[in-house]
Amino acid sequence: METKNIIVAGSINIDLVYEVPHIVKEGETIHSTKHDLYFGGKGANQAVTAGQLGADVQFIGSVGADDHGIRAKENMERKGVKTEAISSKGVTGQAIIQLSDVGENSIVLFPGANFLVTPEQIQESEAAFETSDILLLQLEIPIEAVEKAAELAYANGVKIILNPAPARDIPDSLLQKVSILTPNETELELLTGISADSEDNLQKACSIMLAKGVQAVVVTLGSKGAFYMTSEESGFVTAEMAKAVDTTGAGDSFNGALAVALCHGDLLTDAITYASKVAAFVVTEMGAQPDIPAEFGR
């Protein structure tokens, strides 16, 4: 089958993971039982998922001119991601992650080099947009760079998947270019002011985003699966069951796999089902970028 082309413009981090009995509360000091270093960043997580599933993935972003940056690029290359458009400047971004005994996490981000990605750097990769099928975006790089990537993709008829994380105000001019918006429950509420605690509220919140020009909304609901809505239909897709040990990369792997499935022409509901299966595997492994078995590939 023909290899599909995906561009990811986004973040690259080193994840410093501290295993703790529970997520620390305000004013509390607790001991970590174990510490590990993993590769992360929402953009990189999505890219290595798509690369391991068989897509041809071009990444645009920035790492620091340091050992962390060198190692992060090498890891991405090993997992099928092209890194020629990754610049080296500043200090590599980091995420400090608390991972509780029940698999829940809390994350503090230091953006570092991710905040040095510019519209000019995106523009330098203009030729890649002319041959791509899907652009994957998140919000861990400056919004101006995100908008430039969307502008180039839209001009070339490339489908745009925007994962609005971390949640922030998004210009309507950007939303109007988005093919699929993929918030979680918290992000959807922050974007719309409506709590995603019922099907009726999910319908109302997603309708707001559709009215802003988004073609489809896919809300990830963790173990409850996903809710999707387009101008023609809506509904739930059941989650693949898994015993989670680390949920850090769940949403990112979902987005990467969703992009791969859509590249191959899957219907939205089928693509969501496939993405849920991939995410269910990822949460059974430590770190946001585990090796994904070949059986999941397309």
KEMAR-523601 format. One record per residue (C-alpha): residue number from 0; z, x, y; residue in one letter. Coordinates in pm, 1 decimal. Each point is the difference from the previous one (the first is absolute). Layout:
# KEMAR-523601
 num       pz       px       py residuo
 NUM        Z        X        Y       a
...
# end
This chain:
# KEMAR-523601
 num       pz       px       py residuo
   0      0.0      0.0      0.0       m
   1    -77.3    121.6    352.8       e
   2    287.7    177.6    174.4       t
   3    123.2   -187.6    306.1       k
   4     76.6    167.5    331.7       n
   5    331.1    -56.0    176.2       i
   6    121.8    153.7    326.0       i
   7    371.7     20.5     68.6       v
   8    113.9     83.9    351.8       a
   9    373.9     40.9      2.1       g
  10    317.3    193.7    -57.7       s
  11    107.0    285.7   -223.4       i
  12    369.7     71.2    -55.0       n
  13    236.6    196.2   -212.4       i
  14    257.5   -239.1   -146.6       d
  15    357.9    127.4    -23.8       l
  16    162.7   -237.4   -246.7       v
  17    376.8    -35.2    -36.9       y
  18    126.7   -206.1   -291.7       e
  19    310.5   -195.6    104.1       v
  20    225.4   -267.9   -154.8       p
  21   -106.9   -242.1    273.3       h
  22   -183.3      7.1    333.4       i
  23    237.5    146.2    258.1       v
  24    161.6   -245.3    241.8       k
  25     65.3     56.1    370.2       e
  26    278.7    254.6     46.4       g
  27     13.5     81.8   -371.4       e
  28    -29.9    341.9   -164.3       t
  29    -87.8     18.4   -367.7       i
  30    -94.1    276.1   -242.7       h
  31   -350.3     28.1   -141.1       s
  32    -10.4     51.6   -374.6       t
  33   -344.2    167.0      1.2       k
  34   -258.5    129.8    245.5       h
  35   -375.4     40.0    -52.7       d
  36   -310.8     79.5    205.1       l
  37   -313.8   -209.0    -48.2       y
  38   -334.1    -43.3    170.7       f
  39    -29.4   -312.6    215.2       g
  40   -127.4   -166.5    314.7       g
  41   -143.4   -350.0    -20.1       k
  42   -354.5    119.3     54.7       g
  43     22.3    278.3   -256.1       a
  44    167.3   -231.5   -252.8       n
  45   -285.1   -249.8     30.5       q
  46   -262.9    272.5    -16.2       a
  47    128.7    170.3   -315.6       v
  48     27.8   -338.1   -170.8       t
  49   -362.7    -80.2     78.3       a
  50   -109.3    350.8    -96.6       g
  51    171.3    -15.3   -336.4       q
  52   -154.4   -340.7    -69.1       l
  53   -349.9    143.3     33.2       g
  54   -102.4    -50.1    362.9       a
  55   -159.4    268.1    216.3       d
  56    267.9     37.1    269.3       v
  57    -32.1    174.1    337.1       q
  58    325.6     49.1    192.6       f
  59     36.4     39.5    375.3       i
  60    339.2    114.4    124.2       g
  61    216.9    296.6     90.0       s
  62    260.8    221.8   -161.2       v
  63    205.1    280.1    147.2       g
  64   -105.4    363.6     -1.5       a
  65    274.7     64.6   -253.3       d
  66     63.3     27.2   -373.0       d
  67     68.2   -373.3    -31.3       h
  68   -343.5    -71.1    146.3       g
  69   -176.2    239.5   -236.3       i
  70    173.9   -148.6   -301.8       r
  71    -69.6   -358.3    109.3       a
  72   -373.5     68.6     35.7       k
  73    -14.5    176.2   -336.9       e
  74    168.6   -297.6   -165.6       n
  75   -245.9   -243.5    157.6       m
  76   -296.0    210.1   -114.1       e
  77    140.2     13.1   -353.9       r
  78     12.0   -379.7     -1.5       k
  79   -357.8    -53.0    109.4       g
  80     19.8    -13.1    380.5       v
  81   -233.9    191.0    231.4       k
  82    202.5    180.3    267.4       t
  83   -261.9    162.6    224.1       e
  84     88.6   -236.6    287.1       a
  85    371.6     82.8    -10.2       i
  86    100.7    219.6    293.5       s
  87    294.2    242.9      1.4       s
  88    220.7      0.9    308.1       k
  89    364.1    -48.0     89.7       g
  90    251.8    -72.9   -276.9       v
  91    -69.4   -205.6   -311.0       t
  92    147.2   -349.8     15.7       g
  93    306.8    -76.7   -207.4       q
  94    168.9   -307.7   -140.2       a
  95    370.4      0.0    -83.8       i
  96     45.7   -255.0   -276.8       i
  97    316.1   -145.9   -148.8       q
  98    -59.8   -130.9   -352.0       l
  99    273.5   -221.7   -143.8       s
 100    106.1    -40.7   -361.7       d
 101   -190.8   -331.1    -17.2       v
 102   -325.3    150.8    131.2       g
 103     16.7   -128.2    359.7       e
 104    -79.3    239.7    282.1       n
 105     62.1     67.4    368.4       s
 106   -229.9    233.6    196.3       i
 107     25.6    203.0    322.3       v
 108   -330.6    145.3    121.0       l
 109    -63.3    319.0    198.1       f
 110   -370.2    -32.2     91.1       p
 111    -70.9    363.9     85.2       g
 112   -370.6     82.3    -26.3       a
 113    -85.4   -363.4    -76.7       n
 114     49.8    -84.2    367.4       f
 115   -250.3    272.0     93.3       l
 116   -294.5   -186.6   -154.7       v
 117   -236.6    -92.4    285.7       t
 118   -298.7   -232.3     47.3       p
 119   -208.5    314.6     49.7       e
 120     98.6    125.1   -344.8       q
 121   -100.3   -335.4   -150.5       i
 122   -331.9     13.5    186.4       q
 123    -79.4    336.5   -158.9       e
 124    -25.6   -177.5   -337.7       s
 125   -241.3   -265.6    127.6       e
 126   -261.1     83.2   -265.3       a
 127    242.6    -88.9   -280.2       a
 128     24.8   -357.7    126.0       f
 129   -374.0    -46.7    -42.8       e
 130     23.7     32.1   -379.4       t
 131    338.0   -158.4    -71.3       s
 132     93.8   -332.9   -155.6       d
 133    359.6    -42.5    122.0       i
 134    228.4    149.2    264.7       l
 135    373.9      1.6    -72.5       l
 136    232.8      9.9    301.3       l
 137    375.0     -3.0     64.1       q
 138    209.8     50.1    314.4       l
 139    161.8    342.8    -50.5       e
 140   -251.5    171.2    228.9       i
 141    -60.6    -81.9    370.2       p
 142   -144.4   -347.6     52.4       i
 143   -285.8    149.7    203.8       e
 144   -115.1    193.5   -306.6       a
 145     31.8   -312.1   -217.0       v
 146   -212.0   -195.6    249.2       e
 147   -268.9    270.2      8.0       k
 148    -23.0      0.8   -380.5       a
 149    -28.3   -380.3     -2.6       a
 150   -266.3     15.0    270.8       e
 151   -214.8    241.1   -202.7       l
 152     48.1   -197.0   -321.4       a
 153    -81.6   -332.0    164.9       y
 154   -315.9    142.0    158.8       a
 155   -118.8    112.1   -343.8       n
 156     86.9   -320.4   -187.8       g
 157    287.8    165.2   -188.6       v
 158    270.2   -235.3   -126.2       k
 159    337.9     77.2    161.1       i
 160    336.7    -35.8   -176.3       i
 161    292.9     36.5    240.5       l
 162    348.6     46.0   -140.1       n
 163    211.2    -75.6    312.5       p
 164    282.1    240.0    -77.0       a
 165    218.5     99.4    166.0       p
 166    -22.9   -338.2    174.7       a
 167    -87.0      4.1    370.6       r
 168   -203.2   -199.7    247.2       d
 169   -366.8     13.5    -93.7       i
 170   -273.4    -59.0    260.9       p
 171   -208.5   -310.7    -63.1       d
 172   -307.9    218.7     45.7       s
 173    103.5    188.6   -315.5       l
 174     94.1   -308.6   -201.4       l
 175   -341.9   -151.6     69.4       q
 176   -158.0    284.3   -197.6       k
 177    235.2    -23.5   -300.6       v
 178   -135.0   -133.1   -327.8       s
 179    335.7    -11.6   -180.3       i
 180    349.3     32.3    148.5       l
 181    265.8    100.0   -254.8       t
 182    353.3    -41.7    140.7       p
 183    317.0    -36.9   -199.2       n
 184    240.9   -284.1     80.6       e
 185    185.7    194.4    269.7       t
 186   -316.3    118.8    169.4       e
 187   -150.6   -349.1     -1.5       l
 188    310.3   -139.2    168.3       e
 189     -2.2    273.8    264.3       l
 190   -367.7    -69.2     71.4       l
 191     31.2   -378.0     21.8       t
 192    365.6    -86.4     64.6       g
 193      1.5   -217.6   -311.8       i
 194    226.6     76.2   -294.5       s
 195   -196.7     31.6   -323.7       a
 196    264.2   -188.0   -199.4       d
 197   -209.0   -293.9   -123.4       s
 198   -358.4    -83.8    -86.4       e
 199    -23.8   -220.0    308.3       d
 200    111.9    283.9    224.6       n
 201   -234.3    243.5   -173.1       l
 202   -283.9   -241.2     70.9       q
 203    100.3    -28.7    366.1       k
 204     41.2    374.6     49.6       a
 205   -326.0     88.8   -171.4       c
 206   -181.1   -267.5    202.5       s
 207    110.5    177.4    317.1       i
 208   -158.1    323.2   -118.0       m
 209   -319.8   -175.6   -108.6       l
 210    -21.7   -159.4    343.5       a
 211      7.8    350.7    150.1       k
 212   -315.5     88.9   -193.3       g
 213    128.3    147.7   -326.9       v
 214   -221.5   -115.5   -288.2       q
 215    271.9     -2.1   -266.2       a
 216    373.1     63.8    -26.9       v
 217    168.3    132.2   -315.5       v
 218    379.8     -2.8     23.8       v
 219    177.0    222.6   -251.6       t
 220    321.0   -161.8   -125.2       l
 221    142.0    266.3   -230.3       g
 222    101.1   -137.6   -338.3       s
 223   -115.5   -346.7    112.5       k
 224   -361.2    116.2      8.2       g
 225   -230.1    -64.4    294.4       a
 226   -112.9   -287.7    218.2       f
 227   -355.4     -3.9    132.1       y
 228   -181.3   -211.8    254.0       m
 229   -355.6    -21.4    130.7       t
 230   -174.0   -268.3    202.1       s
 231    -94.9   -166.6   -329.3       e
 232    293.5     39.2   -238.4       e
 233    355.1    120.7    -48.4       s
 234    244.0     49.4   -282.5       g
 235    233.7    227.3   -192.6       f
 236    -84.7    277.3   -244.5       v
 237    276.6     82.8   -247.6       t
 238    134.6    354.9     -5.5       a
 239    -28.3    226.2   -301.7       e
 240    352.5     46.2   -133.9       m
 241    144.0    351.8     -0.7       a
 242    337.5    174.5     -8.1       k
 243     -0.8    172.1    338.4       a
 244    157.4    341.6     43.7       v
 245   -154.7     76.2    343.7       d
 246   -171.1   -261.7    218.6       t
 247    -95.8    246.1    276.2       t
 248   -374.8     -1.9    -67.6       g
 249    -40.0   -354.2   -132.4       a
 250   -176.2   -149.9    300.8       g
 251   -216.9    306.4     53.3       d
 252   -120.9     11.7   -359.7       s
 253    -69.9   -373.7     24.6       f
 254   -221.8     58.3    303.6       n
 255   -182.6    292.6   -156.5       g
 256    -71.5   -194.5   -317.8       a
 257    -98.0   -311.8    196.1       l
 258   -262.0    204.4    185.1       a
 259   -141.9    138.9   -323.4       v
 260    -27.1   -344.2   -162.1       a
 261   -166.1   -153.6    306.0       l
 262   -246.5    289.7     12.4       c
 263   -109.6   -100.5   -346.8       h
 264    -59.9   -357.8    105.5       g
 265    311.7   -163.5   -145.4       d
 266     99.3   -338.2    136.9       l
 267    306.9     23.3    224.0       l
 268    233.2   -156.6   -258.3       t
 269   -125.5    233.8   -273.1       d
 270     38.8    298.7    231.7       a
 271    359.0   -103.6     76.4       i
 272     76.3    -30.5   -372.2       t
 273   -140.8    347.4    -63.9       y
 274    188.4    148.7    296.2       a
 275    323.7   -157.6   -125.2       s
 276    -44.9    165.6   -339.9       k
 277    -49.3    341.0    159.4       v
 278    301.3    -47.1    230.4       a
 279    210.9   -112.1   -296.4       a
 280    -71.9    329.9   -171.7       f
 281     67.4    209.6    310.6       v
 282    351.9   -140.9     49.9       v
 283     95.6    113.9   -350.5       t
 284    -52.1    362.2    108.3       e
 285    187.0    211.9    254.5       m
 286   -178.8     80.9    325.2       g
 287   -269.8   -186.1    190.1       a
 288   -293.5    191.3   -152.8       q
 289     49.9     16.5   -377.7       p
 290   -282.2     83.7   -237.4       d
 291   -170.8   -326.8    -94.8       i
 292   -128.4    -25.8   -360.5       p
 293   -377.4     -7.9    -46.6       a
 294     23.6   -345.8   -156.1       e
 295     44.0   -147.9    349.4       f
 296   -321.7    158.3    132.6       g
 297   -310.5   -193.2     97.4       r
# end
